Amino acid sequence: MWKLIVRRTLITIPQIIVLSLLVFILAQAMPGDALTGLIDPSIDPATIEAMRERLGLNNPWYVQYIDWIKGVVQGDFGQSFRFKMPVSDLIGGRMINTLWLSLATLILTYLIAIPLGIISGRFNDTWLDRAITGYTYIGFAAPLFIFALVMLFIFGFQLGWFPTSGSVAPGTTPGTFEYFISKLNHLLLPAVSMALITTVSTVQYLRSEIIDTKQKDFIVTARAKGSSESRVYNRHVLRNSLLPIAAFFGYEITGLIGGTIFIENIFGYPGMGELFLSSISLRDYSVMTALVLLFGLAAIIGALLSDIILSLVDPRIRIK
């Protein structure tokens, strides 16, 4: 088992190197550079050139890449010209909000998907199954950003049940119970909106797995031996059907990345996704490259977690 984890972890190292190289090359191909926006364009060109030389912006690309990687390893992503502060400090404050939003969405996704998938798969071709399947079809057809706008309009503006922007009410003191409730209240609507859409693929997959599993020979044998229907489902059908769902846990993290970018922007939730879109519109070079790198790292780590979880729950696939 440990050999698999070590081997799979080592494989991620060249993936991370390639990712960082692609991010750096794409950033270099963009108009301007890390100095753009930090200085007044009316300054004497000779002074600007001297600053570029001092910052190493005239060095060959591979030298700049090595210097950039050294800074990234030390947590230094450069300076944001828009916010006039270190990028690491700027992202650090937003990262906590995005992590809470992703965690809440992930929990809600499984709380909704697993019961619906089990009911739909066990009682397939019934009116209950058709209702759940209809919900998944609507979820597949509805774009996330459209659904989020509808949820915001109904529950935020019309009913007024939830805040329409921000992550906490102004004036609340951190660490108090009031602060916690305010954070939860601001978090709930965007998390539910994203979970209701992202859950549909898990429901459909679990339904298909249960229907396929309950027709296999070992299930027929268990019934022939006199096992009760509940025992057959709990000990055999569900146990085997839930294995792929457990493996998808890491990939769910990757899928949440794209979702949070739209959700945070629609709900005005101050996270990494909202910061990413604003950095693109403002051409905040340093912030944008740092966020692309972090999103890519999250995707690689998510795939690694999926492989490890699948090897834990299903020993048959372990690499010797």
C-alpha positions in Angstrom: 0.0 0.0 0.0 2.7 2.5 1.0 4.6 1.6 -2.2 1.5 2.7 -4.2 1.2 6.0 -2.3 4.9 6.8 -2.7 4.9 5.9 -6.4 1.7 7.9 -7.1 3.1 10.8 -5.2 6.3 10.8 -7.1 4.4 10.8 -10.4 2.8 14.2 -9.4 6.2 15.8 -9.2 6.8 16.0 -13.0 3.1 17.0 -13.4 3.6 20.0 -11.0 6.8 21.0 -12.9 5.0 20.9 -16.3 2.1 22.8 -14.8 4.4 25.5 -13.4 6.2 25.8 -16.7 3.0 26.1 -18.7 1.7 28.8 -16.3 4.9 30.7 -16.6 5.1 30.5 -20.4 1.5 31.6 -20.8 2.0 34.5 -18.4 5.1 35.6 -20.4 3.0 35.5 -23.6 0.5 38.0 -22.1 0.9 41.7 -22.8 3.0 43.5 -20.2 4.9 42.0 -17.3 5.2 42.1 -13.6 6.3 45.7 -13.7 3.2 46.8 -15.7 0.8 48.9 -13.6 3.4 49.4 -10.8 4.9 52.5 -12.3 3.7 55.6 -14.0 4.1 55.3 -17.8 5.2 58.9 -18.0 8.5 58.1 -16.1 11.7 58.4 -18.1 12.2 55.3 -20.3 15.8 55.0 -19.1 14.5 54.8 -15.5 12.0 52.1 -16.4 14.7 50.1 -18.2 16.9 50.4 -15.2 14.1 49.0 -13.0 13.5 46.2 -15.4 17.2 45.3 -15.2 17.2 45.4 -11.4 14.1 43.2 -11.2 15.6 40.7 -13.6 12.9 41.2 -16.3 15.5 41.4 -19.0 17.0 38.0 -18.1 16.4 35.0 -20.4 13.1 33.3 -19.8 14.6 30.2 -18.1 16.4 32.4 -15.6 13.2 34.2 -14.8 11.4 30.9 -14.5 14.0 29.6 -11.9 13.7 32.9 -10.0 9.9 32.7 -10.0 9.9 29.1 -8.8 12.3 30.0 -6.0 9.9 32.7 -4.9 6.9 30.4 -5.2 8.5 27.7 -3.0 9.1 30.3 -0.4 5.5 31.6 -0.6 6.4 34.7 -2.5 4.1 35.2 -5.6 5.1 38.8 -6.2 3.2 42.0 -5.7 -0.3 42.9 -6.7 -0.3 46.2 -8.5 -4.1 46.6 -8.1 -4.2 46.0 -4.3 -0.7 47.2 -3.6 0.1 44.3 -1.3 1.9 40.9 -1.5 -0.1 38.3 -3.5 0.4 35.7 -0.9 -1.3 37.9 1.7 -4.1 38.7 -0.7 -4.8 35.1 -1.6 -4.4 33.9 2.0 -7.5 35.8 3.1 -9.6 34.6 0.2 -8.4 31.0 0.3 -10.1 30.4 3.7 -13.5 31.5 2.3 -13.1 29.3 -0.8 -12.1 26.3 1.3 -15.2 26.7 3.5 -17.4 27.0 0.5 -15.9 24.0 -1.2 -16.1 21.9 2.0 -19.8 22.8 2.5 -20.6 22.1 -1.1 -18.8 18.7 -0.9 -20.7 17.7 2.2 -24.0 18.8 0.8 -23.3 17.0 -2.5 -22.8 13.6 -0.8 -25.7 14.2 1.6 -28.0 14.7 -1.3 -26.5 12.4 -3.9 -26.0 9.2 -1.9 -29.6 8.8 -0.6 -31.1 9.8 -3.9 -28.9 7.4 -5.8 -29.6 4.5 -3.5 -33.4 5.1 -3.7 -33.3 5.5 -7.4 -31.2 2.4 -8.0 -33.0 0.1 -5.5 -36.5 1.1 -6.7 -35.7 1.6 -10.4 -38.5 2.0 -12.9 -40.9 3.2 -10.2 -42.5 6.7 -9.9 -39.9 7.6 -7.3 -37.1 6.6 -9.6 -38.6 8.6 -12.4 -38.9 11.7 -10.2 -35.2 11.5 -9.1 -34.1 10.8 -12.7 -36.2 13.9 -13.9 -34.4 16.0 -11.3 -31.0 14.8 -12.6 -32.0 15.6 -16.2 -33.0 19.1 -15.2 -29.7 19.4 -13.4 -27.7 18.3 -16.4 -29.5 20.8 -18.6 -29.4 23.8 -16.3 -26.1 25.8 -16.5 -24.7 26.4 -13.1 -24.5 30.2 -13.5 -28.2 30.4 -14.6 -29.3 28.2 -11.7 -27.3 30.3 -9.2 -28.8 33.5 -10.5 -32.3 32.1 -10.1 -31.5 30.9 -6.5 -30.0 34.4 -5.7 -33.1 36.1 -7.1 -35.6 34.0 -5.3 -34.0 33.3 -1.9 -31.8 36.4 -1.7 -33.8 39.3 -3.3 -37.4 38.1 -3.3 -37.7 36.2 0.0 -34.8 37.8 1.7 -33.8 34.6 3.5 -30.1 34.9 2.8 -27.6 37.7 2.2 -26.9 38.6 -1.4 -23.2 39.3 -1.1 -20.2 39.1 1.2 -19.0 36.4 3.5 -19.9 37.9 6.9 -22.1 40.8 8.1 -20.2 44.0 8.7 -19.4 44.9 12.3 -19.5 41.3 13.7 -16.6 40.3 16.0 -14.5 37.4 14.9 -14.6 34.4 17.2 -18.1 35.1 18.6 -21.2 33.0 18.0 -22.8 35.8 16.1 -19.8 35.8 13.7 -20.1 32.1 13.1 -23.8 32.3 12.4 -23.2 35.2 10.0 -20.5 33.2 8.1 -22.8 30.2 7.9 -25.7 32.3 6.7 -23.6 33.9 3.9 -22.2 30.5 3.0 -25.3 28.4 2.8 -27.0 29.8 -0.3 -24.0 29.6 -2.7 -23.1 26.1 -1.3 -26.6 24.8 -1.8 -26.9 26.3 -5.3 -23.7 24.6 -6.4 -24.4 21.3 -4.6 -27.9 20.9 -6.3 -26.2 21.0 -9.7 -23.0 19.1 -9.0 -24.8 16.3 -7.3 -26.7 15.1 -10.4 -23.8 13.2 -11.9 -23.1 11.3 -8.7 -26.8 10.4 -8.4 -26.9 9.0 -11.9 -23.6 7.1 -11.5 -24.6 5.6 -8.2 -28.0 4.6 -9.6 -26.4 2.9 -12.6 -23.9 1.1 -10.3 -26.7 -0.3 -8.0 -28.8 -1.4 -11.0 -25.8 -3.2 -12.5 -24.6 -4.7 -9.3 -27.9 -6.2 -8.1 -28.0 -8.2 -11.4 -24.6 -9.9 -10.9 -24.2 -13.6 -10.1 -23.0 -13.2 -6.5 -26.2 -11.2 -5.7 -28.4 -13.9 -7.2 -26.4 -16.5 -5.1 -26.9 -14.4 -1.9 -30.6 -14.4 -2.5 -30.7 -18.1 -3.3 -29.0 -18.8 0.1 -31.9 -17.1 1.9 -30.4 -13.8 2.8 -33.0 -11.1 3.5 -33.4 -8.3 1.0 -32.0 -5.7 3.4 -28.9 -7.8 4.0 -28.4 -8.3 0.3 -28.5 -4.5 -0.3 -26.5 -3.5 2.8 -23.8 -6.2 2.7 -23.4 -6.7 -1.0 -25.1 -4.2 -3.4 -24.3 -1.0 -1.6 -20.8 -2.1 -0.5 -19.8 -2.7 -4.1 -21.7 0.2 -5.6 -20.2 2.8 -3.3 -16.6 2.0 -4.1 -16.4 4.1 -7.3 -18.2 6.9 -5.5 -15.6 6.9 -2.8 -12.9 7.1 -5.5 -14.6 10.2 -7.0 -14.0 12.2 -3.8 -10.8 13.6 -5.1 -12.2 14.4 -8.5 -15.1 16.2 -6.8 -12.6 18.6 -5.4 -11.3 19.3 -8.9 -14.8 19.9 -10.2 -15.5 22.4 -7.5 -12.7 24.6 -8.7 -14.6 25.7 -11.9 -17.9 26.0 -9.9 -16.6 28.3 -7.2 -15.2 30.7 -9.8 -18.8 31.4 -11.1 -20.6 31.0 -7.8 -18.3 33.4 -5.9 -18.7 36.0 -8.6 -22.5 35.7 -8.8 -23.0 35.8 -5.0 -20.3 38.4 -4.5 -18.5 35.9 -2.2 -14.9 37.1 -1.5 -13.0 33.9 -2.4 -10.3 32.8 -4.8 -12.7 32.4 -7.7 -14.0 36.0 -7.4 -10.5 37.2 -7.1 -9.5 35.3 -10.2 -12.1 36.9 -12.4 -11.3 40.4 -11.1 -7.6 39.8 -11.6 -8.3 38.9 -15.3 -10.4 42.0 -15.9 -7.8 44.2 -14.2 -4.9 42.4 -15.8 -3.3 41.8 -12.4 -0.5 39.7 -13.7 0.9 38.4 -10.4 -2.4 37.5 -8.9 -3.6 35.7 -12.0 -0.6 33.5 -12.4 -0.6 32.6 -8.7 -4.2 31.5 -8.8 -3.9 29.5 -12.0 -1.0 27.7 -10.4 -2.9 27.0 -7.2 -6.0 25.8 -9.1 -3.8 23.4 -11.1 -2.2 22.1 -7.9 -5.6 21.5 -6.4 -6.6 19.4 -9.5 -3.4 17.3 -9.3 -3.8 16.8 -5.6 -7.5 15.8 -6.1 -6.5 13.2 -8.7 -3.9 11.8 -6.3 -6.4 11.6 -3.5 -8.8 9.7 -5.7 -6.2 7.1 -6.6 -5.2 6.6 -3.0 -8.8 6.4 -1.8 -9.7 3.9 -4.5 -6.7 1.7 -3.6 -7.8 1.8 0.0 -11.4 0.7 -0.6 -10.7 -1.7 -3.4 -7.4 -3.7 -2.8 -7.9 -5.5 -6.2 -6.5 -2.4 -8.1 -3.4 -1.9 -6.0 -0.2 -1.9 -7.9 2.3 -4.5 -6.6 
